[in-house]
């Protein structure tokens, strides 16, 4: 509430039309200790801000042919995380908003 921390939202992916979540390729897999996230996201708004302490990550958590829109979940991930790689800051409409702007990130067994 005091603006000391912030979040970022990781939904968009480079090789899909991410406005339709049925296209998402990032996986969220349940195991004995919780969940594991694997995938590549970009245009993650606010991820470069030093106050960003967690990410809301959207990914595929099931495969249901009858109800494909039910296949997705959002998971909170603490930042920084050793298995999240910031690939690069991204330009939006030609503007470089780094370090507070949009980032491309890889989630590798997070």
SVG drawing of the C-alpha trace seen along z (x, -y; Angstrom):
<svg xmlns="http://www.w3.org/2000/svg" viewBox="-16 -6 36 42">
<polyline fill="none" stroke="black" stroke-width="0.4" points="0.0,0.0 2.9,-2.3 4.6,-1.5 7.6,0.1 7.3,3.2 5.5,4.0 4.7,7.0 4.9,7.8 2.6,9.9 4.0,12.6 1.6,13.8 2.8,12.8 5.0,15.2 7.2,14.5 6.0,17.4 2.3,17.3 -0.7,15.0 -0.8,14.6 -4.1,12.6 -5.7,16.1 -4.5,18.1 -5.1,21.4 -2.0,20.6 0.3,20.3 3.2,22.7 4.6,22.0 4.0,25.0 3.0,25.2 3.5,28.7 2.6,29.9 5.1,32.1 5.6,33.3 7.0,29.9 4.7,27.6 4.7,26.4 7.4,26.0 7.3,23.4 9.1,23.6 8.7,21.2 9.7,17.9 7.8,14.7 8.2,11.2 6.8,7.7 6.6,8.3 5.7,4.9 7.5,3.6 9.9,6.6 12.9,4.4 11.9,2.2 14.1,2.8 10.9,2.8 9.5,5.8 9.5,8.6 7.1,11.1 5.7,12.1 2.2,13.3 3.0,16.0 0.3,17.5 0.8,20.9 -0.7,24.2 -1.4,26.5 -3.6,29.1 -4.7,30.5 -8.4,30.7 -9.7,31.1 -13.4,30.4 -12.7,27.2 -9.4,25.8 -9.9,22.5 -9.8,24.4 -6.1,25.5 -4.4,22.4 -3.3,21.2 -1.6,18.2 1.2,18.7 3.0,16.1 6.8,16.4 9.2,14.5 11.7,12.3 14.6,12.3 14.8,16.1 17.9,18.0 16.1,19.9 14.7,16.8 16.9,15.2 16.2,11.7 17.1,11.9 16.7,8.2 14.8,5.1 12.3,4.5 11.3,1.4 7.7,0.3 6.7,-1.8 10.3,-2.6 11.0,-3.7 13.5,-2.1 11.9,-2.1 14.6,0.0 15.4,0.6 11.8,0.1 10.0,1.2 9.2,4.3 11.5,7.4 11.9,10.7 12.5,13.5 13.1,17.3 11.6,19.4 13.7,22.6 12.5,25.1 11.2,22.3"/>
</svg>
